Amino acid sequence: MRDSVRQAAAAHRLLRNIGMRELVTVEKIRTVHRHPDLPGATVSIDEVRGAGVFVETEVLRSTADGSAEMVEEIERSLGIVGHPTVSLPYRDLVMNAANDRRCAGPARRPAGAPPAAA
């Protein structure tokens, strides 16, 4: 068994032992991109199972001067200016999406429609 798997199992046991209960598992694949002409700037694409795909633009500088403008410039070049900003953590997005699916119930077919092929 790999060390990381053992460590995760031990952490889960510890949390259960102190009375914590698991709320949700968030499965995320993050791809990080950098441009050689834009030091300190990264764009990450997060694929979050059950919640969707998200883009995060980050600029790290010693001062805030020009950071917001650089983020806007990068996002404009990507064509994502004006898209809504998500302020909820992935945990909440995944939990909300799962709850929405449960509330929607099973898909219904119109009266007289043939059953879906298996």
N, C-alpha and C positions, 0 to 999 in steps of 0.2 A: 504494500500500500504506500502511495506517495506521501511525503511529509505534509503537503498542503491538504490532502484529503484527511489525514489523521488530525491535523490541527483544526480543520473545520468541524469534524465530528466532535472533538473535545470541546470546542467552543459552543456547539449546539447543546451538548450535555450540560455544560456549565450553566447556560441560560435556562434550560429546563429545570435544573436543580434549584435555581433561585426563584422559580415561579413564573418565568417569562413564557409567553406562548407565541408561536410563529403566526404572524399576520399574513405574510405573502412572500413569495420568492420572486425576485426581480432578475430576469435574465436579460443581460445587455451585452451587445457586441459594439465596441467603440473603435472607430477608425479615425486616426488623427493625421491631419495634413498640415504641412508647413511649406511656405514659399521662401526660397533663398533670398529674395529681395525684401522680405518683410520680417526682419528679426523680431522675435517676441510675439509674433502673431501665429495663432493656430486655429484651425477650423476642425471640429470633431463632428463626426456623424455617428449618432447613437441609434442602433436598431434595438428597440425594447419590445420583447415578446409580449403581446397582449395590449400594447399601448401605442405603437407606431414608430416612426422614424423622426429623429430630432436633430437639428443642427445647432451647434454651439460655437460661437465666434468669441475668441479670447485674445486680448492684447495685454501682455505683461511689460510694464515699463517701470522705471524707478520713480516716476511721477505720473500723475494722471494726464498731464498735458498732451493733448492730441490723441489720446487713446480712444475716446468716443468717436472722434472723426474717422480714425482708422477702421474701427469696427464697422461704422456705417459705409465706408468706402468698400471694404471687403464684401459686406452683405449686398451692396448695390451691384458689385461685379458678379455676384452669385445669383442675382435676381430674387433675393429673398427679403428685400426691404418691404415693410408693410405687413409681413406675415405676423400672426399673433405671437406674443411672447408667452411662454408657458412658465408659470411661477410655482406650480405644484411639483413636489418631488416625484420621481418615477414610482416610488412605493404607492403613492396615492393614485397616480394615473392608472397603474395596473389594477389596483383594488377597485377603482371606480368602473373601469372597463369590464372587469369580471362581474361586478354587481349589475351593470347594465345588461350584460348577456343573460344573467339569471332572471332578471325582471322581464326581459323580452319573451321568455318562454320558447317553446318549440315553434319552428316555422310552421305556418298553416298554409294549406293549399286551398285554392278557391273550390267551391262546390262544383262537382262534375269534372274536375281536372284529374288526369291520370296520376297515379303515384309516381314519385321520382324513381329513376332507374338506380339500382344498387351498384 
